[in-house]
């Protein structure tokens, strides 16, 4: 059974919802994290996808960034990020999208994302490759880190300025070894890695809904997706990990190894 037609159908509709609200909504800051904002469109998209899942896969678990957990005791868990890049969306920046991923016993099995302003839908399923608008894509074949663009999302940790200062030191060392840095802070950067425009995308501050769909998309495009320091991602007992911080290093195989040579010095 392929989940891709279902994922694609959901993402086509969420793109329409997002575009209708773009530039017309106001954002509120989440009280627990000044880096995180919320709009009414986040809620509308999340509710739409949850409703679709409950009609099509009523026994599956659901994790939604805004609504939380629906636990049905299933080996399958849908993971929803209604708008990845809400800060961009709320500011009128078109670099945002929706993530919809599926875990099977804690492993990414299928997933997709849309970039509404580009009319792009990425889809991936275990062993089936990654497609962009139904055409296969793959990560870059460039083998030299210093010839690649690398994206790095960094958040402000005002509660721990030392953490942010250390992170900027790591970032500086990466920048000194690449062609140029890029930073959209959204699923746009996942797309750029999946289709070979960027060599890598890294982040030290994210949640489970930022990763599940992204991981299967990158891996099925031929890339490697680990935590920031090269360790395997851990989605075991996913319904208990809504508050867990996830780091990631997503890259082509050659570029991933060269980045880890730099990053490991700061471990």
Number of C-alpha atoms within 10 A of each C-alpha: 3 10 15 16 10 12 25 20 11 22 28 17 15 26 23 14 17 23 15 12 15 17 14 12 16 15 17 14 13 11 9 7 9 13 12 15 19 19 18 13 25 23 16 14 24 23 16 15 23 22 13 16 19 13 10 11 13 14 17 18 23 27 25 22 21 14 13 13 18 16 13 13 11 13 13 20 27 26 29 29 27 29 30 25 23 24 22 18 29 22 14 14 15 19 21 28 28 30 26 27 30 27 23 15 15 18 19 27 22 29 29 28 34 30 25 22 16 11 11 18 22 29 32 30 23 16 11 13 18 29 21 19 14 11 9 16 22 22 26 24 13 17 15 14 20 18 14 21 20 29 24 19 17 18 15 13 15 10 8 9 11 11 12 16 13 12 15 13 12 16 18 12 13 22 18 11 17 18 14 15 18 15 14 18 23 21 24 20 25 26 25 20 27 32 22 21 17 25 32 33 28 25 18 18 17 17 17 25 22 26 25 28 32 28 27 30 35 28 25 24 24 21 25 23 27 18 17 22 19 19 12 12 20 14 19 13 10 20 20 10 15 15 10 12 11 20 21 23 22 29 30 27 20 17 25 22 15 17 24 15 12 16 17 12 9 11 7
